[in-house]
Amino acid sequence: MKLLLLLLLAFFCLSLSRCEEKYVPYDYSATIECLGNPNKPQYNGGIIVNPDLQNGSQGWSQLGNAKVDFTEFGGNKFVIARGRNQSYDSVSQKVYLEKGLLYTFSAWLQVSQGNAPVRAVFKKNGEYKLAGSVIAESKCWSMLKGGLTVDESGPADLLFESEDTCAEIWVDSVSLQPFTQEEWNSHHEQSINMKRKGSVRIRAVNSAGEPVPNATISILQNKLGFPFGCAVESNILGNQAYQDWFTKRFTVTTFGNEMKWYSTEVVRGKEDYSTADAMVKLFQQHGIAIRGHNIIWDNPIYQPSWVKALSVSDLYNAVKRRVFSVVTRYKGQLAGWDVVNENLHFSFLESKFGPKASYNVFAQAHALDPTTTMFMNEYNTLEQPGDSVATPARYLQKLRELQSIHVAGNIPLGIGLQSHFSTPNIPYMRSALDTLAATGLPIWLTEIDVAAPPNVQSEDTTAEIWVDSVSLQPFTQEEWSSHHKQSIDITRKGAVRIRAVNSAGEPVPNATISILQNRLGFPFGCSAGSNILGNQAFQDWFTKRFTVTVFENEMKWYSTEVVRGKEDYSTADAMVRLFKQHGIAIRGHHIILDDPKYQPSWVTALNGPDLYNAVKRRVDSVVSRYKGQLASWDVVNENLHFSFFENKMGPKVSYNVFEQAHAVDPTTTMFMNEFNTLEQPGDAVSSPARYLQKLRELQSIRVPGNISLGIGLESHFFNTPNIPYMRSALDTLGATGLPIWLTEVDVAAPPNVQANYFEQVLREGHAHPKVTGMVTWSGYNPRGCFRMCLTDGNFRNLPTGDVVDKLLREWGGLRGKTTGLTDADGYFEASLFHGDYDLSIAHPLTNSTASHSFKLTSDDYHPSPTVVRV
């Protein structure tokens, strides 16, 4: 019995010790200074073998053509990748990554000269997963901190890459620590207990000071201590139900548009703060703090319309007045100011005033309101590891510029992180916060939202799901590419059969045939902005390659009617004339856009009959102006994702706009134009099924003659394109029999893979038999391209431009030439891409020549021979 009791006690103690076993704690530390020697690896390296390089090459190997040296300096051992020719030439280590684990990564890096961005990347199944980046310096060590998760378990190669191939990359103190979800959650709990909670100790005593046992304690929290809020717009004014819901929950707010310059000074010199004032008054009554958003926005699209036409000196004075006006008006009333919004991604002020523009706005704002925290406010610093413009390292670089401002007293700066997520990379988010937190400055997540589908399996749990005829077919890459060739041979090419005869009609053998393609038959183009006007180098580069274009902004409503009733089509007209002179077709983009952000500023305030009449005038104005001159119209752009006009005018509004546009221009094809239908299988809003559903509504429009409809797929891909999904979506939409265009093709991906991914998308689109045209969204713009440019400012090809030229040569563009000799019967046969051709035939004996021009179309798959007398 005694022995049994001892065994039970031992078992109890063992069980208790397991229950109390602690998770691996998280190391929130990060270093943003460049140090003479690196710190030791976090977590002793985690799963990295030989993390501090003390054992020389153990665990490490060469990747690419780099020469790898394991060396020592001042008692510190590290590895150097030198002799690099490609960005990915590096030192590497193989690791095994598990689905379901969250990985935090760190390393200390140095470059041999100057400074250069260096990225930590995990290559897995041919895909590149970015863990983080840092701007490494020479002569000191910089800490890179990042994180990642994976979608499936398997081996991966860790590597360090940099576009600066002249720089050696020095690596030391590498760590990759996995955490389970339970451990990750435990870090939340530990941090919350330390940072968000405090202990209270209450003692109840009677009048004699004696303790009162069993007294009932009730503690009611009246207000949250941690600032937590939500954005609002002017529709909260006068809406008691909205106010009650909001004030019950939040302690801080920010205004969607009401403090922005384009809202407070629609007409130059006529400021109107009445809406913003009313909102400030409302929230002050409820004790809700307000973040000022924003003083200036660096995005050129979001300027008051009159600002864009100002001279540099007039603009300088206008900006100075704007800063003075808005900051003094709300001095001491705000929790913080977003000063120069999105200053990493955009540079409107800098393009006008030089690199110190934002520096000067911060200095002026602080001088006017010295006690209010002045925030940078940027997107993708937490959300997208692949956005090299806004990495934590780039954010810190800009922040240091602002910290160098010399004013009376230091500027109280803050870090604003917009946090517009799609699929959150939570380990990367945490590591980015660690890095930025090393500044000691306050950090706010300022505009949190998540663009992601609901549970797409089926929200209707009452419905039975019936399944039949299921197929999952694998293809090798070689098989997949062979489909391209087969489809191209049938869909994009035609057969030519030429017979050379003499004056007596007798065949001429061995005659020299030369066929020059003058124009590509498949419509392939690129976007262009007004900067092409007057720029001969841009025009020469463009017209040599493309047969179709689309204007980035110049036909949009916010460009043609900045002030209500004052239309200005002069820029769009000039661009139409230019491209018509060169025989380049134009896609009309667009009649209206359903996104509330991109309306003319005066439109957002309209309702009812005023808005109805404004939309009707807009449709009539732009469609009649360019009637018969365009290849097509994007009618109600992005109508699946947004519903500005439906919210104001009811669910039939897009139906009505299509109907009116067709009535004005009945021969032009009217397109739906939408994003993520090909790009993101997880976006339930714009899946092929949803696209078809909307298309059927439009096909039901009853007008004289059917509306000629088209399917526009924007094709803004992010990172690795899902090519099989893309093809299947095109198959589904192709079943409609309607023309399909890829209308705005680009790829947001790291530079080392962007061109490759871009090529994959273009090849898939060109080879698909139902795709009738493609346009890339990548024309050069001095203010920067949306996601990628094809050239630099001197119109020299970037890697993505090289892809375009490579494909054009394959597809017969860039004046491709086919040559050969006639056979014994005088025949020459070839399979050529559709297009316009010049034929030249030279007689082998008499040196006489003959020429002939012809057009090869999809109707010429089995043509009769063209007979040419030589």
Salt bridges, closest charged atoms under 4 A:
ASP69 OD2 - ARG82 NH1 2.02
ASP157 OD1 - LYS94 NZ 2.82
GLU161 OE2 - ARG119 NE 2.87
GLU163 OE2 - ARG119 NH2 3.00
GLU168 OE2 - ARG82 NE 3.08
ASP277 OD2 - ARG329 NH2 2.64
ASP338 OD1 - ARG291 NH2 2.56
ASP338 OD2 - HIS293 ND1 2.77
GLU378 OE2 - HIS345 ND1 2.45
ASP387 OD2 - HIS345 NE2 2.61
GLU401 OE1 - LYS398 NZ 3.42
ASP434 OD2 - LYS145 NZ 2.79
GLU447 OE2 - HIS293 NE2 3.78
GLU447 OE1 - HIS420 NE2 2.96
ASP449 OD1 - HIS420 ND1 2.74
ASP489 OD2 - LYS485 NZ 3.14
ASP489 OD1 - LYS493 NZ 3.92
ASP573 OD2 - ARG625 NH2 2.65
ASP634 OD1 - ARG587 NH2 2.56
ASP634 OD2 - HIS589 ND1 2.83
GLU674 OE2 - HIS641 ND1 2.49
ASP683 OD2 - HIS641 NE2 2.64
GLU697 OE1 - LYS694 NZ 3.39
GLU714 OE1 - HIS716 NE2 3.55
ASP731 OD1 - HIS768 NE2 2.63
GLU744 OE2 - HIS589 NE2 3.83
GLU744 OE1 - HIS716 NE2 2.78
ASP746 OD1 - HIS716 ND1 2.77
ASP746 OD1 - ARG787 NH1 3.88
GLU759 OE2 - ARG763 NE 2.93
GLU759 OE2 - LYS806 NZ 2.99
GLU764 OE1 - HIS484 NE2 2.73
GLU764 OE2 - ARG727 NE 2.57
ASP792 OD2 - ARG796 NE 2.98
ASP805 OD1 - ARG545 NE 2.74
GLU810 OE2 - ARG763 NH2 2.62
GLU829 OE2 - ARG497 NE 2.66
ASP836 OD1 - LYS855 NZ 2.79
